[in-house]
């Protein structure tokens, strides 16, 4: 678990896919369930618990593009 926190900067700077133990998937629907009581956390909010089905709506979230820093 401690190794997870080391890679938090990569999560926010867009380089998380470069971390060896990270696996990414592409899809239109996310389904999660558990035999245990699991709280959801979505973008800092806590909307409920598992099970959950999330349908991704194409083009519904505009990309956030920041200018590149001048110092390279």
C-alpha positions as CSV (number, residue, x, y, z in Angstrom):
1,X,0.0,0.0,0.0
2,X,2.8,2.4,0.7
3,X,4.1,2.1,-2.9
4,X,0.7,3.4,-4.0
5,X,1.4,6.9,-2.5
6,X,4.8,7.2,-4.2
7,X,3.0,7.3,-7.6
8,X,0.3,9.9,-6.8
9,X,2.2,12.6,-8.8
10,X,2.0,10.4,-11.9
11,X,-1.7,10.1,-11.4
12,X,-2.1,13.8,-11.7
13,X,0.5,14.6,-14.3
14,X,-0.7,12.1,-16.8
15,X,2.1,9.6,-16.5
16,X,0.4,6.9,-14.5
17,X,0.4,4.5,-17.4
18,X,4.2,4.5,-17.3
19,X,4.2,2.9,-13.8
20,X,5.0,-0.9,-14.1
21,X,2.3,-2.2,-11.9
22,X,-0.5,0.0,-13.4
23,X,-2.9,-1.8,-15.7
24,X,-5.4,0.4,-17.7
25,X,-8.5,-0.6,-19.6
26,X,-10.7,1.1,-22.2
27,X,-14.4,0.5,-22.3
28,X,-17.9,2.0,-22.2
29,X,-19.2,0.5,-19.0
30,X,-17.7,-0.1,-15.5
31,X,-19.3,-2.7,-13.2
32,X,-18.0,-3.3,-9.7
33,X,-19.3,-5.5,-6.9
34,X,-18.1,-7.1,-3.7
35,X,-19.2,-9.4,-0.9
36,X,-17.9,-6.8,1.5
37,X,-19.3,-3.4,2.3
38,X,-17.3,-1.0,0.0
39,X,-17.8,2.7,-0.1
40,X,-17.4,4.5,-3.4
41,X,-15.4,7.6,-3.9
42,X,-15.8,9.5,-7.1
43,X,-13.9,12.8,-7.6
44,X,-13.8,13.4,-3.9
45,X,-17.5,12.7,-3.3
46,X,-19.0,9.6,-1.7
47,X,-22.1,8.7,-3.7
48,X,-22.8,5.3,-2.2
49,X,-21.6,1.8,-2.0
50,X,-21.0,-1.2,-4.3
51,X,-22.5,-2.7,-6.4
52,X,-22.3,0.0,-9.0
53,X,-22.6,0.2,-12.8
54,X,-21.2,3.3,-14.5
55,X,-21.9,4.0,-18.2
56,X,-19.3,6.2,-19.9
57,X,-20.9,8.9,-22.0
58,X,-18.7,9.6,-25.1
59,X,-17.6,13.2,-25.4
60,X,-19.4,14.2,-22.2
61,X,-16.3,15.4,-20.4
62,X,-14.3,18.0,-22.2
63,X,-10.5,17.5,-22.0
64,X,-8.6,19.8,-19.7
65,X,-5.5,21.1,-21.6
66,X,-2.9,23.2,-19.8
67,X,-0.2,25.1,-21.6
68,X,3.3,23.6,-21.5
69,X,5.7,25.2,-19.1
70,X,8.3,27.4,-20.7
71,X,11.2,25.6,-18.9
72,X,11.8,22.2,-20.5
